Structure formats: structure tokens, C-alpha cells
Amino acid sequence: MRVRATPAFLVRALTLLPKQATRATAAKRNGGIVGIGTAYHAHAQLGRDPEHQLLSKTVTTSRRNHRHGWRYRANVALRTLAGTAGAYGVAALAAAALARILPMARVEAVTTATMIAYLVAPAVTIWAFLARGPWRSVGGVLLAAVLLGGIAWMAGQPA
């Protein structure tokens, strides 16, 4: 059974505060920040709110069970694959494409393209973990790889 923190629940929690956990003492504990959550958590820290204990146990238990499922593990595995192998591939293709299209001498173009590729790899890894879903992160990495590979192929061999 989940207990929701409705406004009425929070108002009741504030009215049940004992004298030693008033809003002022809660503000002193939290560096001067006063709010409903501050006083409510100060009250809950005293252990006098069984509903908060039930809520925290329920949330903790549901998070714990959620992280042990196969879907969570597959999500993390796909994102990790996209963030490691995908980032390596995209960075290599970015270096190849940039080395072929930069208007410089061959050695300078390769060096510059490689330095830029070192910035591309962490950006792809971060994006893989920030995407909405695991398939969107894999699709985005593949799309970037196909675009950069196409640019490198169309640019041809460097002169």
C-alpha cells in the first residue's frame, strides 16, 4: 500500500510537530531553509510519523525491486554498449571524416581531427545515458555513425 504525500497529509504533519521540532529548529538544522518539506522531514526524523516510515519503506522497496528486473538490466546494458563501443565508433568515424574534409596539410588535418574526436567520444557517451530510452540512445549513436561514415566515404581519400 502506497501513501501519497497529499497537501492534507503535509498540513497534518506540520500541525503534529512537537515543540522541539518547530519550523525554526528545522530551519536551523537545514541552514535557514524553511518550508513544508523541511519541517515535515524534521518531524519524520524524530520517528513520530509512522506514515512517513511506511512511505519511505514502500518507495525504497519498490526502487530496490525495480532495479533487479531484467528490463532495468537490459536498459543499462544497451546504454553502456552505446556509450562505449558506439562512442568509440562515432569518434573514429568523426576523425576519419574530419581528416578528409579539413582544408589543411594531411598531418595537420589528421592531428586536428583526432583532437576533435577526443571531444566527440565523451559527448556521445553522455548522450547515450541522457536519451529517453535505451533504443533511442542506440538509434542516435547508429545515426551519427552512419552520417559520419557517409561523409567520410563521400569525401574520398585525402589528397
C-alpha angles and dihedrals in degrees: 000000000000123000114211121213096236121176090254090053091051093047090051090048090053093048092050094056113129118233095257092056102050123147090265094056090043088053091050090052093049100045098265097311111138124187144121092274092049094054093040092053091045088054092046092050089063088061095236098120113077092180091060090049090051090047094050092046091049094049093045092048094048092049091048093050091044093056094053095058124106092241092059091048092048090049092053092043094052093046091048091050091048091045096050113027092025093050091049091051095046092047091050092048091046090053091048094047094045093045089056099045103037110105098231140096112294096253094047092046092051092047093048093045091050092051090050090048089057087062094045095056098061091041090057091046092051091047091050090060095041096052117109095246139010095250091050090054092049091046093049092050091048091048091052090048093050092048094048092044090051092050091049092048094047092047090059126200117341115255 
